[in-house]
Amino acid sequence: MDANQALDELLTGRLKPGVYQWRTPAGRGAAGDTGWMERAEEQGWRPFYLDGRQARDKDGFLTLCAEAFAFPDWFGRNWDALEDSLTDLSWAPAENGYLVFYESWAQLADADQASFRTALDVFAEAVASWRDTKTPMTVLLSSVGVEVAGVPRLT
């Protein structure tokens, strides 16, 4: 199954939600291309894009998330607040689900491995929280040449 087909399978509910590595395809849906957002929206999913190029530590990552998810002012900028916010999302309703695309995650992984692993744990908790609802969450880590141990590949 290629990357575009895997994304379609996920958006139509034929693949279970989770945290996955997604080897973005050349062309539509590729890293740097936001066509995947349009595809998600067409299927009733609320897309969120995390451009990790500037997130090299915990504070940078939490700031990135606060902006990308448009968290309310009460967001506390710590790991617990991130998990609470990702399992709420009442300010960002979705019809069929939430799709998070985290590009350039290697910046954080290389600079602050502990924070990267904590971020993955928080994403996994959020995905589990949404799994049995009508609006599941999936997190895709752009996988172009670098892979994350312990995170399954979508393709």
C-alpha positions as CSV (number, residue, x, y, z in Angstrom):
1,M,0.0,0.0,0.0
2,D,1.4,3.4,-0.9
3,A,1.3,6.5,1.2
4,N,-1.7,8.1,-0.5
5,Q,-3.7,4.9,-0.3
6,A,-2.8,4.5,3.4
7,L,-4.0,8.0,4.1
8,D,-7.3,7.3,2.3
9,E,-7.7,4.0,4.3
10,L,-7.2,6.0,7.5
11,L,-9.6,8.8,6.6
12,T,-12.3,6.4,5.7
13,G,-12.0,4.4,8.9
14,R,-10.6,1.2,7.4
15,L,-7.3,1.7,9.4
16,K,-7.5,2.2,13.1
17,P,-6.4,5.5,14.6
18,G,-2.9,5.7,16.1
19,V,0.4,7.4,16.2
20,Y,2.2,6.4,12.9
21,Q,5.2,7.2,10.8
22,W,4.0,8.2,7.4
23,R,6.4,8.1,4.5
24,T,5.0,11.0,2.6
25,P,4.8,10.4,-1.1
26,A,6.2,12.5,-3.8
27,G,3.7,15.0,-5.1
28,R,0.3,15.4,-3.5
29,G,0.4,14.8,0.2
30,A,4.2,15.1,0.4
31,A,6.2,16.8,3.1
32,G,5.8,20.6,2.6
33,D,2.6,20.0,0.6
34,T,-0.7,20.7,2.4
35,G,-2.8,18.6,0.0
36,W,-3.2,16.1,2.8
37,M,-5.1,18.8,4.8
38,E,-7.6,19.2,2.0
39,R,-8.1,15.5,1.8
40,A,-8.7,15.3,5.5
41,E,-11.2,18.2,5.5
42,E,-13.0,16.6,2.6
43,Q,-13.5,13.5,4.7
44,G,-14.7,15.5,7.7
45,W,-11.5,15.4,9.6
46,R,-10.0,18.4,11.4
47,P,-6.3,18.7,10.3
48,F,-3.5,20.2,12.4
49,Y,0.0,20.8,11.1
50,L,3.0,20.9,13.3
51,D,6.1,22.3,11.6
52,G,8.8,21.2,14.0
53,R,11.7,23.0,12.4
54,Q,11.9,25.5,15.3
55,A,10.9,23.1,18.1
56,R,14.2,22.0,19.6
57,D,13.2,21.7,23.2
58,K,10.1,21.3,25.5
59,D,9.2,25.0,25.5
60,G,9.6,25.3,21.7
61,F,7.4,22.2,21.2
62,L,4.7,23.4,23.6
63,T,4.7,26.8,21.9
64,L,4.4,25.1,18.5
65,C,1.4,23.1,19.8
66,A,-0.3,26.1,21.4
67,E,-0.2,27.9,18.0
68,A,-1.0,24.9,15.8
69,F,-4.0,23.7,17.9
70,A,-5.1,27.3,18.8
71,F,-5.2,26.4,22.4
72,P,-7.3,28.6,24.7
73,D,-5.5,31.2,26.9
74,W,-5.7,28.8,29.9
75,F,-3.2,26.4,28.3
76,G,-0.5,26.0,30.9
77,R,2.5,25.2,28.7
78,N,3.5,21.9,30.4
79,W,3.0,18.3,29.5
80,D,-0.1,17.8,31.6
81,A,-1.7,20.8,30.1
82,L,-0.8,19.5,26.6
83,E,-2.5,16.2,27.3
84,D,-5.5,17.9,28.8
85,S,-5.9,20.2,25.8
86,L,-5.4,17.4,23.3
87,T,-8.1,15.3,25.0
88,D,-10.5,18.2,25.0
89,L,-10.4,20.1,21.7
90,S,-13.9,21.5,22.4
91,W,-12.8,24.8,20.7
92,A,-11.9,22.8,17.5
93,P,-14.9,20.6,16.6
94,A,-14.5,17.8,14.0
95,E,-17.1,15.8,12.2
96,N,-15.2,12.5,11.8
97,G,-11.8,12.9,13.5
98,Y,-8.6,14.8,14.2
99,L,-5.5,14.4,12.0
100,V,-2.2,15.7,13.3
101,F,0.7,15.9,10.9
102,Y,4.1,16.5,12.6
103,E,6.7,17.4,10.1
104,S,10.4,17.9,11.0
105,W,10.1,16.1,14.3
106,A,13.7,15.1,14.1
107,Q,14.7,18.6,15.2
108,L,13.2,17.9,18.7
109,A,14.3,14.2,18.7
110,D,17.9,15.2,18.0
111,A,18.1,18.1,20.3
112,D,16.0,16.9,23.3
113,Q,15.3,13.2,23.1
114,A,13.5,13.1,26.5
115,S,11.1,15.8,25.4
116,F,10.5,14.1,22.1
117,R,9.7,10.8,23.8
118,T,7.4,12.6,26.2
119,A,5.6,14.3,23.3
120,L,5.1,10.9,21.7
121,D,3.7,9.6,25.0
122,V,1.3,12.5,25.2
123,F,0.2,12.0,21.6
124,A,-0.4,8.3,22.4
125,E,-2.6,9.2,25.4
126,A,-4.6,11.6,23.3
127,V,-5.1,9.1,20.6
128,A,-6.2,6.5,23.1
129,S,-8.6,9.0,24.7
130,W,-10.3,9.7,21.3
131,R,-10.1,6.1,19.9
132,D,-13.7,5.0,20.9
133,T,-15.4,8.2,20.0
134,K,-17.0,9.3,16.7
135,T,-14.0,11.7,16.3
136,P,-10.8,9.6,16.7
137,M,-7.4,11.2,16.5
138,T,-4.4,10.1,14.5
139,V,-0.9,11.5,14.6
140,L,1.3,11.1,11.6
141,L,5.1,11.7,11.9
142,S,6.6,12.6,8.6
143,S,9.0,9.8,7.8
144,V,11.5,10.8,5.1
145,G,14.8,9.0,5.6
146,V,14.6,8.9,9.4
147,E,12.5,6.6,11.5
148,V,11.3,6.5,15.1
149,A,11.9,3.2,17.0
150,G,8.7,1.8,18.4
151,V,6.4,3.8,16.2
152,P,4.6,1.7,13.5
153,R,4.6,2.8,9.9
154,L,1.3,3.7,8.2
155,T,2.7,2.5,4.9
